[in-house]
Amino acid sequence: PHKVNDDILARAFGRYPSFLKAKVIRDKRTGKTKGYGFVSFKDPNDYVRAMREMNGELPGPAGTRGRWGALGSMGSMGSMG
């Protein structure tokens, strides 16, 4: 089961000054995560820095880890499982 939620995602990326929003995508029927989410930054440099520093890895609770990638500085998309 995916344990990453909006708050965990926001905490992971909130250290970047231009972080705007994080959203984990959930199945409307079951409420379970679909295994990906969106993260947005105002400054493209923070986006690049986050990708480099986090090396595509997203820390999750209780030692779980997820993967994320990106679409662009204003809306990066990631996979968490």
Secondary structure, 3 states (H helix, E strand, C coil): CCCCCHHHHHHHHCCCCCEEEEEEEECCCCCCEEEEEEEEECCHHHHHHHHHHHCCEEECHHHCEEECCCCCCCCEEEECC
